[in-house]
Amino acid sequence: MDARRRAEWQIAAWFVFLLAFIYVGAVTFDGLWRNARVRDQGPLNSTDAAFARDLHVENAAQQIDRCLAPLPDGATVAVIYRHGSFHTLPAQLLCEMAWMHGLRVVTLTEPEQVGREEMDRAGATAAFSLGTEPPPSLAESQRLGRLLYFWQKADRAP
Amino acid sequence: MSALPCLQTLGALAVIALAGHGALRLLLRGEFANTPTPERLGLTWLLGTGWVSLAIFAAGWAVRGAALIALIAAGAALLAILGQRVQIPRAPTWRPRNALEWLLVAALGVELILIATWSTQFAFGWDGLALWEAKARIAAAHGGALPLAYFREFPFAWVQPRYPLYLPYSETWLYLCLGRADQAWVRIFGPLTYAAAALIIVGATERLRGARTAGLAVAVAMFFVPYFFTGTWHVLAGYADFPLGVLYLAAVSRLPGITREPTAAECRLFAALSALVVWGKQEGFYLWLVLIAFATLALARAGRWRWAIWSAAPAALLTAAFALYLKFVRSLPDPFYQAPTPANIAAHLDRFGPVLARLFTEISDLESWSLLWPGAALAVIALAMRRAWSPAFAFAWALALPLGLYVMPFVLSALDDYLIHAEHAQPRLLLQLAPTALLAIALAIPRLLVSHAFPPLNAASIGRKLRLP
């Protein structure tokens, strides 16, 4: 077989390979629509999408910002969540947002054990609690969404 | 949509393009004309983003805000002016040569439009948001550079403060130009990086004496690697793995040239690209070891020891500078991996088998990768059977060695269940090699015609050898 003929056969084989490649790839392409979607083109739309998906909170970035803005510089905020659950990403985002406001952040990862004593020990004057309901000791928390609550020490409340 | 953010984004991209174009001309000089236009465009994006991220890292501690923007833009303009002063032979105009190539270019265009549309709809993934984009947001809020406290005081060690800053500081550049963090605009990085990968595959295939049509066909087929769009770490999710994969692709595409007929220009560009591989992500350091070991062997064989040293120098300097920086800021240790000491490796020898088995399962997962990995293996065999030794060796080396090295992170995993860690994180490591695997497939498809729009590799056709600085 001369070189040209051989090259033609190889090209034909690779052509079939590429068709198979595209076919196999296209079959699972509908997985594309499982990706998390943004709801608008706002400046924090990915953050909002993460909170909406994991904690059912609408307009989360703005709501959280409204909670954090009145807190004095250097105040301590506790983020109460169950580590390793799907609450971990929003907890991490909450830490970042609080830290960017110049606040100190502590994480408490056993929600059922969080009482006022733990909050005082951590020096926390505000707390975000992730879950179906806040710890009993923070019962007067403000509900930001189905799975997110914000609590602020009474003497700090605006 | 208001016009101002559009103009600011265009301004940010223009500075990246100016810097990248100027740097590419300065690095390649006479061989610029030998590089097909699509590859030049892809390299312009990589070098331009490399410039802005490195400039922010180098100057951000001293200059902030508008002054930093002005400094980076002035640097880009200077690079463009210096690049324009280099005498370069006129390059042949690149355009599709027949109906099939026109069809493939149109298909690639449609794919890129679809990807750009999806990028406005999909949210960033976990690390894309909490690790990479958050760094850009925090840096932008502090005038351009991450505050030192971020590296040692941050409440979540998971933010990986030790990771290099190519992607976060490229995004910071956009945020500085916009005057605010904006997760909607910053998603343009995904489609642009994907476009750079496709263009480099098209151009590098042609430059390395492959069939141009094959390069175009593989660039079109890249869209059908399911993991690129359906996986957890997909190319629009804001992770650094795909950008690192594109940087690695660009650097690997220079290896066959270095093996066959090394020139100073080829070594200069290789040195710059391999430094960006280190700057792309932590794993980039291991990919760089793979690259530099191959380049050193090839250059030593050609008796070019000085060039080998020059090729390794930028990445080595950058690695040392960043390590010193992390030491200076007293960065927190990585919570996910144990140090690669002989004692730690010996203690976890039993993990090698299960992690290798997990890697094999991942590679053979057609739902994630289609026929990419069997295709890459076939491509290397086909290249060797055609006696195209330099690309065959280069791609076998560049694909097989990292796969071997990528067992180690999970052998040294600090998490309770190292296999769950591997299951979760191994695909993103493969994402770093996927663009290179595609180029191997493109090169394996033979050409029918011998004539070539671009002269064969390197400066011999230009008639002069260039010296390293």
Interface residues (C-beta under 8 A of the other chain):
Chain A: R4 A7 E8 Q10 I11 W14 F17 L18 A20 F21 I22 V24 G25 A26 T28 F29 G31 L32 R34 N35 A36 R37 V38 Q41 G42 P43 L44 N45 S46 T47 A49 A50 V79 L89 Q92 L93 C95 E96 W99 M100 V105 V106 T107
Chain B: M1 W118 T120 Q121 F122 A123 F124 G125 W126 G128 L129 A130 E133 A134 R137 I138 A141 F154 P155 F156 W158 V159 R180 A181 D182 Q183 A184 A211 A214 A217 V218 A221 F223 F224 V225 P226 F229 T230 H234 L236 A237 G238 L366 E367 S368 S370 L371 L372 G375 L378 A382 I441 A444 I445 P446 R447 L448
